[in-house]
């Protein structure tokens, strides 16, 4: 449950910072409603409050068919920033 919470909070935090910076500029901090739970989760995991490679890749996939093995044709990303096939495959092959 902590890994999933970290993944979701990491995406929310990074989306908040980088999502719409062209119109308003890049925010210098996160609202406490994001920062406090994210910091609590990352502290419990012993990691920094940043979307790590481990969280983005190793903790962010599921099998399409639970009866089949873990292989490229049977796994998909749970969360993407943009949702395109390029992002899906780039991170899956790492």
N, C-alpha and C positions, 0 to 999 in steps of 0.2 A: 504494500500500500504506500510506503514511503517513496519508492522509486516512481510509481505512477504520479503521486502528488508532486514530486520534484519535476518530472517531465512536464506536467501541465502548467505548474507555476513558472517554470523556466520559459516556456513558450509565451505565456501571458506577459511576463516581465520583458522579454526581448521584443515582443510585438508592441508593447506600450512604448518602449524607448525608440524603436526603429520604424514603427508602423506608418506614421504620417509626419515625418520631420520636415518635409518640404514646406508645409503651410505654416507650422508653428515653431519650427526649430526643434532640435533634439532636446528632450527634457534632461535636466541635470540630476534628477532623482526620481525614485518610484513612490507612488502613494503608499502609505502604511498598510492599506488593505491588501497590497501585493507583497510589499517588502517584508512585513513581519512574519506571515506564514511561510514565505519562501525561505527566509533566514532560519526559521525554526526547523524546517524540513532538512535544509542542507547541513545545518549543525548536527542534527541527529544522524545524518549519513556521513559526516566527517568530510564534507566537500565544500568548496567555495560556492557562493551564490552566483553562478554563471551556468549557462547551458553548456555542459561538457560534452566532449566527443562520446564518452561512455553513455550518458543519458540520451543523447540524440540518436545514437545508433544501436547500442546493445539493449537498451530498455524501451525501444520504440518500434516494435514490430509484432505481428501476429501471423499465425498460419491461416491461409484461406480454407484449407481442408485439414481438420485436426487428425484425420486418419493417415495423411501423407506426411512425409518427412520434412525436415527443415531444408529447403532448397529454394533457389531464386524464383522459380515459377510458382512457389506455394507460400511465399511470405509477402506481406505488404506492410508499409509504414502505418502506424496508428495516427500520427500527427505530422503534418507538413506545414511549412510556412506558406508556400505558394500553391501547393497541390498539383503541380505538373509532373508529368512522367519523367522529365529530366532530373528533378530533385529526388524523386522516388528511387530511380535506378542509380544515381550517383551515390547516394548514401547507402543503398542496399549492397553494393558491391565492395564496400569498404569493410 
